[in-house]
Amino acid sequence: MIEFRHMQKAFGTSVVLKDINATVNEGDSIAVIGPSGTGKSTLLRCLTYLDPPTGGQIFVDGEDITAPGCNIYKVRQKMGMVFQSYNLFGHMTVIENIMYAPVKLLGMSRQDAYDRGVELLKKVGLADRTLKYPEALSGGQKQRVAIARTLAMDPEIILFDEPTSALDPTMTGEVEAVIEDLARAGKTMMIVTHEMNLAKRVANRVFYMDEGIIYEDGPADQIFNDPQREKTSRFVRKLKVLEFNIDSHGFDFVGASTEIDRYCFKNHIPLKTSNKIRSVIEELCVQILLPVVKDPGINVCVEYSEEEEYTIITVKYPDRFRPEDSGDSGEDLSYRLLKANTESIDYSYDEAEGSTIVMKLR
């Protein structure tokens, strides 16, 4: 259905995509992941010719869209793109936004476009918003309208460019549910996303992008659980681990709490467990260690495994100080709270490495 052959994209002297080679088959649901700045969104924009490639070829249904004389506007009708910024017309109602392109570009009658729009709004759970204006909708609702508008053109391929990045966490789920439904229906899709749980649920393949290329292409299960290449493995491990340093006695725990909450949300960690993670780190690092260690230099690493149902928190610091020494016979309130939230607390000391505490949460 889609084939990239040695595709390149440069902006002036900056080469973003060096050598893209891949085939997208009908029915593929492909998640495009990787660090920021690796050309994920540019890949989609080259495919739709919003940013024409500067080298190589792209074939859509066997047609070379980079060839001189190709009717790119006709090819674009096979593809629908959903952006992170919705791009709804504010002066039009929801149904008018959906009807506009089919009437103008496909020559569909207004009645047929209206009927199709109402059907699609039911599909995305917004049948009661037909005559509302975009300003009356939440961010999640606007994005669902944008998806319905894309589907109204009956595209063969749907491209999503960070469809949930502009949404609050409470609104992300409703948009992801619509995308999951499309995947189950067998729609051909490419989804640029930083939401790894979405990628795991909807993708049958994953493109990991780095070094200006599709660095690794494989089944979702392989990419997330057994990546074959070094940078993919490093990237996936970072997704599963939260790591930060406490380097001063005036440490901003409020800021760290926000980082912990973001990590827990992205990894779908239950609220009860995320509260324990925050509590354990606060009691050990802020209440027990910071008041007594001379040189903070505290490293905190959180690792959560949904499959194996465990949370491990590892804390390293240079001083030789055991947390149970913080009170008489371990009766200090903070240490008691620490024990109440953990299944085990293992302490070790090395002359070169300093102290290490490994805690497994209950």
Long-range contacts (C-beta under 8 A, 24 or more apart in sequence): 1-25, 1-26, 1-28, 1-60, 1-61, 1-156, 1-157, 1-188, 2-47, 2-58, 2-59, 2-60, 2-157, 3-57, 3-58, 3-59, 4-56, 4-57, 4-58, 5-56, 5-57, 5-58, 5-59, 6-55, 6-56, 6-57, 7-46, 7-53, 7-55, 7-56, 7-57, 7-58, 8-53, 8-54, 8-55, 8-56, 9-39, 9-42, 9-46, 9-51, 9-53, 9-54, 9-55, 10-54, 10-55, 15-212, 16-42, 16-212, 17-42, 17-43, 17-46, 17-53, 17-212, 17-213, 18-211, 18-212, 18-213, 19-56, 19-212, 19-213, 20-56, 20-213, 20-214, 21-213, 21-214, 22-207, 22-214, 22-217, 24-157, 24-188, 24-190, 25-188, 26-156, 26-188, 27-186, 27-187, 27-188, 28-188, 28-189, 28-204, 28-205, 29-183, 29-187, 29-188, 29-189, 29-191, 29-202, 29-203, 29-204, 29-205, 30-189, 30-190, 30-191, 30-203, 30-204, 30-205, 30-206, 30-207, 31-191, 31-193, 31-198, 31-199, 31-202, 31-203, 31-205, 31-206, 31-207, 31-220, 32-190, 32-191, 32-192, 32-193, 32-206, 32-207, 32-209, 33-193, 33-194, 33-196, 33-199, 33-206, 33-207, 33-208, 33-209, 33-223, 33-235, 34-207, 34-208, 34-209, 34-210, 34-215, 34-235, 35-210, 35-235, 38-209, 38-210, 38-211, 38-212, 39-209, 39-212, 40-192, 40-209, 41-161, 41-162, 41-192, 43-190, 43-192, 43-209, 44-81, 44-159, 44-161, 44-190, 44-192, 45-161, 47-79, 47-159, 47-190, 48-76, 48-79, 48-81, 48-159, 49-75, 49-76, 50-81, 60-157, 61-156, 77-105, 77-106, 77-153, 77-155, 78-155, 78-156, 78-157, 79-155, 79-156, 79-157, 79-158, 79-159, 80-150, 80-151, 80-153, 80-155, 80-157, 80-158, 80-159, 81-150, 81-158, 81-159, 81-160, 81-161, 82-143, 82-146, 82-147, 82-150, 82-158, 82-159, 82-160, 82-161, 82-163, 83-146, 83-161, 83-163, 84-161, 84-162, 84-163, 84-164, 84-165, 84-166, 85-166, 86-134, 86-139, 86-142, 86-143, 86-145, 86-146, 86-166, 87-146, 88-134, 88-142, 88-145, 88-146, 88-149, 89-134, 90-133, 90-134, 90-135, 91-133, 92-133, 92-134, 93-130, 93-131, 93-132, 93-133, 94-121, 94-126, 94-129, 94-130, 94-131, 94-132, 94-133, 94-134, 94-137, 94-145, 95-121, 95-130, 95-131, 97-134, 97-145, 97-149, 98-145, 98-148, 98-149, 98-152, 99-152, 100-149, 101-149, 101-152, 101-153, 102-152, 102-153, 105-153, 106-153, 113-152, 116-152, 117-148, 117-152, 120-148, 120-151, 120-152, 121-145, 121-148, 123-148, 123-151, 123-178, 123-181, 124-148, 124-178, 125-174, 125-178, 138-171, 139-166, 139-167, 139-168, 139-171, 140-167, 140-168, 140-170, 140-171, 140-172, 140-174, 140-175, 141-171, 141-174, 143-167, 143-171, 143-175, 144-174, 144-175, 144-178, 147-175, 147-178, 147-179, 147-182, 156-188, 157-188, 157-189, 157-190, 158-182, 158-187, 158-188, 158-189, 158-190, 159-189, 159-190, 159-191, 160-189, 160-190, 160-191, 160-192, 160-193, 161-192, 162-192, 162-193, 162-194, 163-191, 163-193, 164-193, 164-195, 164-198, 165-193, 165-194, 169-265, 176-201, 176-202, 195-266, 196-224, 196-239, 196-266, 196-267, 197-266, 197-267, 197-268, 199-224, 200-224, 208-232, 208-235, 210-235, 239-266, 239-267, 240-267, 240-303, 240-304, 240-305, 241-301, 241-302, 241-303, 242-300, 242-301, 242-302, 243-299, 243-300, 243-301, 243-302, 244-299, 244-300, 245-297, 245-298, 245-299, 245-300, 246-285, 246-290, 246-296, 246-297, 246-298, 246-299, 246-300, 247-296, 247-297, 247-298, 248-296, 249-290, 249-296, 251-285, 251-286, 251-290, 251-296, 253-282, 253-286, 256-281, 260-302, 263-302, 264-304, 267-304, 267-306, 268-306, 269-304, 269-306, 269-311, 273-304, 273-311, 273-361, 276-311, 276-341, 276-361, 276-362, 277-302, 277-304, 277-311, 277-313, 277-361, 279-337, 279-341, 280-313, 280-338, 280-341, 280-342, 280-359, 280-361, 281-313, 281-315, 283-334, 283-335, 283-337, 283-338, 283-341, 284-315, 284-323, 284-334, 284-338, 284-357, 284-359, 285-315, 287-334, 288-323, 288-326, 288-332, 288-334, 288-335, 288-338, 289-315, 289-317, 289-321, 289-323, 292-319, 292-321, 292-326, 293-317, 293-318, 293-319, 293-321, 294-319, 295-319, 310-360, 310-361, 311-360, 311-361, 312-358, 312-359, 312-360, 312-361, 313-358, 313-359, 313-361, 314-356, 314-357, 314-358, 314-359, 315-356, 315-357, 315-359, 316-353, 316-354, 316-355, 316-356, 316-357, 317-354, 317-355, 318-354, 318-355, 319-354, 319-355, 320-349, 320-354, 320-355, 321-355, 322-347, 322-355, 323-347, 323-357
